[in-house]
Amino acid sequence: MYLINGVPLDGGNCVIEYGSDWLSPISPVVDVVAVPGVHGIAVPPVPPVIGQRTLTMKIGCAGTAGWEETRRVLRLLTMPRLTLTRRVPDQLMDRCADVVLTSLTADDTTVGRYTRYTAVFSMTSPFWRAPDPTLTALPDDGVLLDASAIPGPATWWEGEPNNSVSVLAPDGYPDGYMSDAPIDDMIIRVPKGVDSVSVTDPVSGTGISWSGTATSGYLYVDPQHLRAWTAGGATAWGDGADVTAGLDYPASGPLQIWPDAAGKYRVELTTHGVPTGQQTHIRFFKAWW
């Protein structure tokens, strides 16, 4: 089932015929350099950039109510902002993507019986994401998320600790089920008192660091938008007193968290000034190809 802004596209007189939407094309962009006198090519120490992904969907409207369904589809697909949700029976978590409609064409029509349309979308991010963020305290081993397979019964929570739904998978889940794409939208919350922090992804070599005057509030770092702020509350995920001037990142680029070959998302954390026993938290959206 597919939903646009929370409204199902599938209905009694409307059906989604799966097209290239199941796995949209992936186009990595990698800059390479030819070095005179050296065999092969040199690849800079930065992770590949995933180009724009398009999503093609076949939509069929049937029966005497087919024209009514067509008008409903037109209304949904031409809204100013579109979030497409994919819901599959054996997929316990919805997967969402912000999209832009690039074309909608009628393919063929049998008057009074059936009309087929082709809708093409551009995904604003190349990754599908969970509808709600996950908030995790960074453990000592640095494993933010273990997305490797679990063969037997499994249960977990989705969202914030002690404030979210529990999910039960009686047969476990396969490798990559919990997440399998790079996470690039995380926000890091560092405890009060910090005067320097560094977070690095060992898989991609990307990272983010901040240094400055010891904070009286929590320090929040947004690597994707290269912003940092402080706030007294533990839920100021959007804004606060700006301290962006203290940010820096390595040559590999701002922090992205890529899964390793075993399916684990791991980061290396270094802090200074944080009281003993206080943990750094990371808020992120699980991501899939």
Phi and psi in degrees as a GROMACS rama.xvg file:
@    title "Ramachandran Plot"
@    xaxis  label "Phi"
@    yaxis  label "Psi"
@TYPE xy
-120.316  140.782  TYR-2
-125.027  143.219  LEU-3
-112.758  119.576  ILE-4
50.3722  38.978  ASN-5
85.1814  -3.4539  GLY-6
-102.569  125.612  VAL-7
-62.9413  134.58  PRO-8
-78.7987  -40.0426  LEU-9
-68.0061  139.195  ASP-10
-156.798  -171.454  GLY-11
-61.5765  -31.6465  GLY-12
-119.382  16.5754  ASN-13
-138.594  132.51  CYS-14
-134.204  143.847  VAL-15
-97.6758  119.217  ILE-16
-94.3698  116.892  GLU-17
-62.6852  129.695  TYR-18
-117.028  -130.126  GLY-19
-81.1007  9.14206  SER-20
-74.1395  -18.334  ASP-21
-66.663  -44.6861  TRP-22
-140.104  97.671  LEU-23
-64.3257  150.482  SER-24
-56.4656  142.174  PRO-25
-115.09  125.887  ILE-26
-126.846  88.1929  SER-27
-65.7578  141.479  PRO-28
-112.425  112.074  VAL-29
-122.695  122.465  VAL-30
-82.6801  126.273  ASP-31
-122.888  155.592  VAL-32
-129.72  132.452  VAL-33
-90.2676  124.358  ALA-34
-101.317  123.066  VAL-35
-55.5593  130.648  PRO-36
81.223  2.58106  GLY-37
-119.229  130.88  VAL-38
-67.0073  147.386  HIS-39
78.7542  -153.946  GLY-40
-131.065  158.513  ILE-41
-104.889  131.201  ALA-42
-107.458  124.012  VAL-43
-63.9839  155.456  PRO-44
-79.377  53.5259  PRO-45
-129.23  147.33  VAL-46
-68.9513  156.11  PRO-47
-63.2114  147.498  PRO-48
-100.6  129.525  VAL-49
-88.4585  123.063  ILE-50
-73.6579  -176.816  GLY-51
-60.8144  136.698  GLN-52
-110.554  137.692  ARG-53
-108.974  154.134  THR-54
-131.375  121.426  LEU-55
-107.766  132.616  THR-56
-131.777  131.632  MET-57
-95.3612  127.313  LYS-58
-122.337  128.623  ILE-59
-117.377  131.623  GLY-60
-116.107  126.468  CYS-61
-125.507  164.309  ALA-62
79.2205  -177.536  GLY-63
-65.4462  -21.0762  THR-64
-92.5881  12.5044  ALA-65
-59.7364  -39.6476  GLY-66
-68.5825  -36.4521  TRP-67
-62.5492  -41.7189  GLU-68
-64.9063  -37.4335  GLU-69
-60.404  -44.8368  THR-70
-64.0586  -37.4703  ARG-71
-64.9338  -44.064  ARG-72
-63.0366  -43.1079  VAL-73
-59.2597  -43.6572  LEU-74
-61.9246  -44.257  ARG-75
-68.4178  -44.2167  LEU-76
-76.939  -15.5558  LEU-77
-106.099  16.5306  THR-78
-68.2324  152.657  MET-79
-59.146  -35.549  PRO-80
-129.336  131.833  ARG-81
-123.838  128.177  LEU-82
-118.137  118.018  THR-83
-96.3748  128.968  LEU-84
-114.545  133.007  THR-85
-109.042  124.694  ARG-86
-127.09  117.949  ARG-87
-120.011  140.048  VAL-88
-52.3858  -43.5649  PRO-89
-90.7391  12.3942  ASP-90
-111.312  99.3102  GLN-91
-68.8663  -18.3249  LEU-92
-114.257  133.502  MET-93
-64.3907  154.745  ASP-94
-128.318  131.369  ARG-95
-121.803  153.785  CYS-96
-149.31  133.808  ALA-97
-76.8749  128.689  ASP-98
-132.126  162.962  VAL-99
-126.397  128.097  VAL-100
-72.1966  122.89  LEU-101
-103.639  -25.2451  THR-102
-163.106  150.4  SER-103
-143.517  114.692  LEU-104
-128.529  147.868  THR-105
-86.7497  127.518  ALA-106
-88.2511  -51.6134  ASP-107
-158.834  156.871  ASP-108
-139.879  134.521  THR-109
-112.285  107.317  THR-110
-53.7161  128.89  VAL-111
77.629  -1.22852  GLY-112
-124.53  -54.055  ARG-113
-159.18  137.601  TYR-114
-132.529  133.936  THR-115
-113.289  135.621  ARG-116
-122.905  155.118  TYR-117
-119.79  121.544  THR-118
-111.096  134.239  ALA-119
-119.751  128.787  VAL-120
-119.482  152.323  PHE-121
-105.175  130.447  SER-122
-84.9049  128.518  MET-123
-69.3039  -25.621  THR-124
-124.057  146.474  SER-125
-74.5921  -2.03218  PRO-126
-115.598  141.39  PHE-127
-74.7658  147.089  TRP-128
-130.996  158.49  ARG-129
-67.3271  149.757  ALA-130
-69.1043  -25.0221  PRO-131
-125.737  149.287  ASP-132
-75.6249  158.028  PRO-133
-110.044  135.427  THR-134
-114.297  121.198  LEU-135
-133.469  134.975  THR-136
-77.911  132.288  ALA-137
-73.1156  116.816  LEU-138
-75.692  171.843  PRO-139
-62.3026  -32.9127  ASP-140
-82.0094  -2.70493  ASP-141
78.6282  2.03251  GLY-142
-79.7197  105.885  VAL-143
-73.046  -39.1937  LEU-144
-154.312  131.503  LEU-145
-105.52  106.039  ASP-146
-102.623  16.8747  ALA-147
-73.4903  166.957  SER-148
-68.7817  146.665  ALA-149
-122.657  115.894  ILE-150
-75.9163  -28.4964  PRO-151
-103.761  -168.814  GLY-152
-55.8697  140.429  PRO-153
-143.146  146.209  ALA-154
-141.422  147.536  THR-155
-158.078  167.875  TRP-156
-104.245  152.913  TRP-157
-118.509  119.868  GLU-158
112.395  -136.485  GLY-159
-89.6639  144.59  GLU-160
-56.8793  135.927  PRO-161
61.2214  16.2756  ASN-162
-149.926  47.1839  ASN-163
-160.401  169.753  SER-164
-79.704  152.721  VAL-165
-98.6136  142.807  SER-166
-116.445  135.421  VAL-167
-117.68  126.452  LEU-168
-119.153  95.108  ALA-169
-57.4229  -31.9483  PRO-170
-102.603  15.8526  ASP-171
75.6781  -162.769  GLY-172
-148.332  153.784  TYR-173
-79.772  171.089  PRO-174
-57.1785  132.843  ASP-175
82.9456  -0.619452  GLY-176
-64.7869  -38.7041  TYR-177
-76.0295  -24.1801  MET-178
171.097  143.746  SER-179
-145.26  2.96515  ASP-180
-113.571  164.148  ALA-181
-59.9388  143.4  PRO-182
-101.408  117.781  ILE-183
-125.322  7.0026  ASP-184
-116.539  24.0933  ASP-185
-73.113  153.61  MET-186
-124.908  130.402  ILE-187
-101.851  131.672  ILE-188
-115.242  118.674  ARG-189
-106.715  139.998  VAL-190
-59.8794  162.357  PRO-191
-60.5861  145.898  LYS-192
97.8142  -8.67256  GLY-193
-66.8499  140.111  VAL-194
-120.896  -6.3413  ASP-195
-160.78  146.396  SER-196
-150.996  144.76  VAL-197
-139.197  130.783  SER-198
-126.922  126.083  VAL-199
-129.403  141.83  THR-200
-97.536  114.805  ASP-201
-69.2915  -19.7044  PRO-202
-75.8836  -48.1626  VAL-203
-96.8511  -17.0256  SER-204
79.7503  0.613017  GLY-205
-77.3902  164.11  THR-206
-171.135  177.992  GLY-207
-149.964  142.882  ILE-208
-140.871  155.966  SER-209
-143.971  143.477  TRP-210
-147.128  148.032  SER-211
174.381  -163.239  GLY-212
-67.8223  140.063  THR-213
-51.2228  131.355  ALA-214
-86.1254  142.842  THR-215
-88.9375  -13.9942  SER-216
-121.589  -173.225  GLY-217
-69.4535  145.463  TYR-218
-100.348  127.713  LEU-219
-112.747  134.125  TYR-220
-126.99  127.698  VAL-221
-114.423  94.1846  ASP-222
-63.9556  -34.8715  PRO-223
-61.7647  -41.1105  GLN-224
-103.659  6.09494  HIS-225
50.3482  56.8087  LEU-226
-129.158  150.498  ARG-227
-144.414  143.932  ALA-228
-152.818  163.564  TRP-229
-119.487  152.067  THR-230
-158.668  151.485  ALA-231
-74.954  -26.1469  GLY-232
-90.8014  157.614  GLY-233
-88.2715  4.16215  ALA-234
-126.073  24.2137  THR-235
-86.7281  64.6084  ALA-236
-76.5236  -9.62623  TRP-237
-103.491  -38.7222  GLY-238
-167.106  164.047  ASP-239
-176.228  -152.337  GLY-240
-76.6187  121.108  ALA-241
-69.1731  129.154  ASP-242
-134.212  32.5444  VAL-243
-60.9123  -25.9916  THR-244
-58.2901  -21.1291  ALA-245
-86.8018  2.96644  GLY-246
-82.2027  150.378  LEU-247
-156.175  163.288  ASP-248
-150.192  158.922  TYR-249
-77.2243  177.835  PRO-250
-63.3279  -25.2804  ALA-251
-72.6682  -15.3545  SER-252
115.844  169.208  GLY-253
-60.8457  156.503  PRO-254
-55.4041  125.988  LEU-255
-130.32  140.038  GLN-256
-106.94  108.932  ILE-257
-100.535  141.678  TRP-258
-70.2331  145.556  PRO-259
-83.9286  -176.842  ASP-260
-62.541  -23.919  ALA-261
-89.0563  -2.60746  ALA-262
90.3776  11.9378  GLY-263
-97.7352  135.201  LYS-264
-96.0405  116.383  TYR-265
-130.914  141.821  ARG-266
-131.526  157.645  VAL-267
-109.368  124.179  GLU-268
-116.561  133.891  LEU-269
-132.401  128.208  THR-270
-131.21  158.986  THR-271
-138.937  134.118  HIS-272
94.8545  -5.88902  GLY-273
-81.0774  128.594  VAL-274
-58.5635  147.205  PRO-275
-58.1715  135.595  THR-276
91.032  -10.2653  GLY-277
-87.7454  136.578  GLN-278
-107.904  148.387  GLN-279
-87.7731  135.711  THR-280
-112.66  149.236  HIS-281
-126.523  128.708  ILE-282
-108.438  125.792  ARG-283
-153.225  166.535  PHE-284
-107.504  128.034  PHE-285
-59.7277  147.516  LYS-286
-134.322  147.384  ALA-287
-136.207  155.113  TRP-288
